[in-house]
Amino acid sequence: MNVKTSISIDEKLFKGLEEIAEDWHVSRSDIFSQAVTQFLERQRNLKIFKELNKVYANPPSDEDKQFQQEALKHSLKAVDEW
C-alpha cells in the first residue's frame, strides 16, 4: 500500500533528482523510496552498533570468562574427536 506525502526540498536538489529520475527512467517517488529505505537501514545498523558497543564496553565478568573457557575446551575436544 502506498501513502502520498508532500515534502519541500531545495530547488537545486529537486533539479538533481529530476535529472537522475530521467536518466534512470524511474519516478521521483522511486528514488525517494530507495533513499529512505537505505537511510532507515543505516539507522537500524547504527542502533545495533551502538548497542553492541554498550555490551562490549565492559570487560567480561568472571562468570563470562569461565563460560568462555569451558566453551573453548568443549570446542577443542569436539575438533580433536572429529
Residue frames as qw, qx, qy, qz and C-alpha x, y, z in Angstrom:
[[0.000, 0.890, 0.457, 0.000, 0.00, 0.00, 0.00],
 [0.423, 0.280, -0.001, 0.862, 1.38, 3.39, -0.95],
 [0.203, -0.802, -0.411, 0.382, 0.88, 6.57, 1.03],
 [0.372, 0.717, 0.139, 0.573, 1.04, 10.00, -0.56],
 [0.480, -0.662, -0.197, 0.541, 3.07, 12.69, 1.13],
 [0.341, 0.882, 0.062, 0.320, 4.20, 16.18, 0.32],
 [0.674, -0.462, -0.032, 0.576, 7.68, 17.49, 1.09],
 [0.226, 0.970, -0.085, -0.021, 9.63, 20.65, 0.42],
 [0.812, -0.186, 0.194, 0.519, 13.20, 20.39, -0.86],
 [0.156, -0.659, 0.259, 0.689, 15.79, 22.81, -2.16],
 [0.656, 0.670, -0.008, -0.348, 15.36, 23.65, -5.85],
 [0.220, 0.656, -0.709, -0.139, 18.90, 22.54, -6.70],
 [0.349, -0.148, 0.908, -0.178, 18.26, 19.19, -5.03],
 [0.669, 0.448, 0.448, -0.388, 14.99, 18.85, -6.93],
 [0.533, 0.718, -0.319, -0.314, 16.69, 19.53, -10.27],
 [0.012, 0.478, -0.878, -0.013, 19.30, 16.88, -9.49],
 [0.512, 0.107, 0.791, -0.317, 16.53, 14.47, -8.59],
 [0.666, 0.605, 0.133, -0.416, 14.71, 15.20, -11.85],
 [0.353, 0.680, -0.601, -0.227, 17.89, 14.57, -13.84],
 [0.151, -0.276, 0.944, -0.102, 18.59, 11.25, -12.17],
 [0.608, 0.296, 0.614, -0.408, 14.98, 10.12, -12.46],
 [0.636, 0.665, -0.115, -0.374, 15.09, 10.85, -16.19],
 [0.211, 0.599, -0.765, -0.102, 18.47, 9.12, -16.65],
 [0.193, -0.138, 0.948, -0.211, 17.35, 6.03, -14.75],
 [0.437, -0.175, -0.612, -0.635, 13.83, 6.01, -16.23],
 [0.344, -0.401, -0.798, 0.290, 12.23, 5.89, -12.79],
 [0.205, -0.845, -0.323, -0.373, 9.90, 8.17, -10.91],
 [0.006, 0.610, -0.423, 0.670, 10.97, 10.66, -8.27],
 [0.776, -0.426, 0.155, -0.439, 8.91, 8.62, -5.82],
 [0.968, 0.067, -0.201, 0.137, 11.00, 5.54, -6.61],
 [0.482, 0.477, -0.394, 0.621, 14.19, 7.45, -5.88],
 [0.345, -0.562, 0.328, -0.676, 12.83, 8.83, -2.62],
 [0.931, -0.253, -0.006, -0.263, 11.65, 5.35, -1.61],
 [0.861, 0.216, -0.300, 0.349, 15.08, 3.89, -2.30],
 [0.212, 0.556, -0.379, 0.709, 16.80, 6.72, -0.43],
 [0.571, -0.507, 0.244, -0.598, 14.55, 6.41, 2.61],
 [0.983, -0.093, -0.144, -0.059, 14.93, 2.62, 2.62],
 [0.697, 0.323, -0.364, 0.526, 18.72, 2.98, 2.65],
 [0.088, -0.582, 0.326, -0.740, 18.55, 5.68, 5.33],
 [0.786, -0.416, 0.099, -0.446, 16.37, 3.54, 7.60],
 [0.956, 0.049, -0.237, 0.168, 18.67, 0.55, 7.13],
 [0.439, 0.455, -0.395, 0.666, 21.70, 2.66, 8.10],
 [0.380, -0.554, 0.265, -0.692, 19.85, 3.90, 11.18],
 [0.943, -0.257, -0.049, -0.207, 18.98, 0.32, 12.22],
 [0.835, 0.219, -0.304, 0.403, 22.61, -0.70, 11.73],
 [0.133, 0.563, -0.355, 0.735, 23.82, 2.30, 13.73],
 [0.666, -0.502, 0.147, -0.532, 21.45, 1.41, 16.56],
 [0.985, -0.087, -0.139, 0.058, 22.75, -2.17, 16.61],
 [0.604, 0.431, -0.331, 0.583, 26.34, -0.90, 16.50],
 [0.177, -0.603, 0.316, -0.711, 25.70, 1.39, 19.48],
 [0.856, -0.378, 0.064, -0.346, 24.04, -1.42, 21.44],
 [0.930, 0.107, -0.224, 0.269, 26.97, -3.74, 20.74],
 [0.330, 0.545, -0.360, 0.681, 29.40, -1.05, 21.86],
 [0.522, -0.575, 0.234, -0.585, 27.47, -0.78, 25.14],
 [0.976, -0.184, -0.046, -0.102, 27.63, -4.53, 25.65],
 [0.861, 0.176, -0.169, 0.446, 31.34, -4.76, 24.89],
 [0.036, 0.824, -0.219, 0.521, 32.28, -1.57, 26.75],
 [0.614, -0.606, 0.411, -0.294, 32.55, -3.54, 29.98],
 [0.192, 0.423, -0.885, -0.035, 35.10, -6.32, 30.34],
 [0.715, -0.185, -0.612, -0.281, 33.70, -9.84, 30.72],
 [0.624, -0.597, 0.297, -0.408, 32.78, -10.90, 34.24],
 [0.221, -0.413, 0.880, -0.078, 34.49, -13.83, 35.95],
 [0.683, 0.241, 0.629, -0.283, 31.40, -15.90, 35.15],
 [0.648, 0.713, -0.069, -0.258, 31.66, -14.93, 31.47],
 [0.148, 0.689, -0.706, -0.061, 35.36, -15.81, 31.41],
 [0.452, -0.175, 0.858, -0.174, 34.67, -19.20, 32.96],
 [0.735, 0.465, 0.401, -0.287, 31.92, -19.89, 30.43],
 [0.493, 0.778, -0.332, -0.205, 34.22, -18.88, 27.57],
 [0.080, -0.544, 0.835, -0.019, 36.96, -21.20, 28.83],
 [0.583, 0.068, 0.779, -0.220, 34.56, -24.12, 29.15],
 [0.693, 0.638, 0.165, -0.292, 33.11, -23.45, 25.70],
 [0.306, 0.751, -0.566, -0.150, 36.63, -23.34, 24.23],
 [0.306, -0.327, 0.889, -0.094, 37.56, -26.65, 25.91],
 [0.678, 0.324, 0.597, -0.279, 34.37, -28.24, 24.61],
 [0.596, 0.751, -0.096, -0.269, 35.00, -26.93, 21.09],
 [0.119, 0.669, -0.729, -0.084, 38.62, -28.10, 21.05],
 [0.480, -0.112, 0.854, -0.166, 37.57, -31.54, 22.29],
 [0.713, 0.516, 0.379, -0.287, 34.94, -31.77, 19.54],
 [0.452, 0.782, -0.375, -0.209, 37.54, -30.80, 16.92],
 [0.128, -0.508, 0.852, -0.017, 40.01, -33.40, 18.22],
 [0.591, 0.112, 0.768, -0.219, 37.33, -36.10, 18.11],
 [0.667, 0.663, 0.117, -0.320, 36.35, -35.15, 14.60]]
